[in-house]
Amino acid sequence: MSKRDVKKEIKAEKLNQYLMISKKAVAMAENAINYERERDALIVLDMAKRYLSDAEYFKRNGDYVNGFAAVNYAHGWLDAGARLGLFDVHDNKLFVVDDEEEKA
C-alpha cells in the first residue's frame, strides 16, 4: 500500500455506518442472552452500550476519529461476548462467530 492510499480521516458516513451496525448487534445480543451466564452477559452489554454512548458523544462534538475508536471498542466487547458464549448469536455479519447454516 502506498502512502497516498492510506486514509487519514474518518467521515461522518463511515462513523454512522459502524454505529448502525453496532446498535443492531446490541439489539440482537440483548435478545440472545445465555441465561446460564446472564451476569457476565449483562456486564458485556453494559460496556458495549457505554462505548456506543461515548461514540455518540464524540460524533455530536465532531470528533469522528475518537467516535470511530469508541464504536469499535463497543463492537469488540460484543464480539468477545459472542465468542465466549454469553450470547446465542449466529450472524457472522454482525459478530465474529461461525454461521451454523454454512456448516450444514
Helices and strands as residue ranges (DSSP letters): G 3-5, H 12-30, G 35-37, H 38-60, H 64-83, H 100-103
